[in-house]
Amino acid sequence: MEKLISYINHAKIEISKVIFPTKLQVRQAFFAVFVVVTVVSLFLALIDVIMSASLSVLI
């Protein structure tokens, strides 16, 4: 039982050291991820269209 209590106390100490992001930081990170995913998906779609068109010309 002592080990469990010690574990819980150590966990509380470690949780108190965590710095949680603010709403603004979360919003900025979400926007950055959204922009990067959008750009990459548009790039891959463009590559797909180019390869499909070039392949259909060859066949």
C-alpha positions as CSV (number, residue, x, y, z in Angstrom):
1,M,0.0,0.0,0.0
2,E,2.9,2.3,0.7
3,K,4.2,1.9,-2.8
4,L,0.8,2.9,-4.2
5,I,0.7,6.1,-2.1
6,S,4.2,6.9,-3.0
7,Y,3.4,6.4,-6.7
8,I,0.4,8.7,-6.4
9,N,2.4,11.4,-4.6
10,H,5.1,11.3,-7.3
11,A,2.5,11.4,-10.0
12,K,1.0,14.6,-8.4
13,I,4.4,16.2,-8.3
14,E,5.1,15.4,-11.9
15,I,1.6,16.7,-13.0
16,S,2.3,20.0,-11.2
17,K,5.4,20.4,-13.4
18,V,3.4,20.1,-16.7
19,I,2.9,23.4,-18.5
20,F,-0.4,23.1,-20.4
21,P,-0.9,25.2,-23.5
22,T,-3.2,28.2,-23.6
23,K,-6.2,28.5,-25.8
24,L,-4.3,30.8,-28.1
25,Q,-1.4,28.3,-28.5
26,V,-3.8,25.5,-29.2
27,R,-5.6,27.6,-31.8
28,Q,-2.3,28.6,-33.5
29,A,-1.1,24.9,-33.5
30,F,-4.4,23.8,-35.0
31,F,-4.3,26.5,-37.7
32,A,-0.6,25.5,-38.5
33,V,-1.5,21.8,-38.8
34,F,-4.6,22.6,-40.9
35,V,-2.6,24.7,-43.3
36,V,0.2,22.2,-43.7
37,V,-2.2,19.3,-44.2
38,T,-4.2,21.3,-46.8
39,V,-1.0,22.3,-48.7
40,V,0.3,18.8,-48.7
41,S,-3.0,17.3,-49.8
42,L,-3.3,19.9,-52.7
43,F,0.3,19.1,-53.7
44,L,-0.4,15.4,-53.8
45,A,-3.7,15.9,-55.7
46,L,-1.8,18.0,-58.3
47,I,0.9,15.3,-58.7
48,D,-1.9,12.7,-59.1
49,V,-3.6,14.7,-61.8
50,I,-0.3,15.3,-63.6
51,M,0.6,11.6,-63.5
52,S,-2.9,10.5,-64.5
53,A,-2.9,12.8,-67.5
54,S,0.6,11.8,-68.6
55,L,-0.2,8.2,-68.2
56,S,-3.4,8.5,-70.2
57,V,-1.4,10.2,-73.0
58,L,1.0,7.3,-73.2
59,I,-1.6,4.6,-73.1
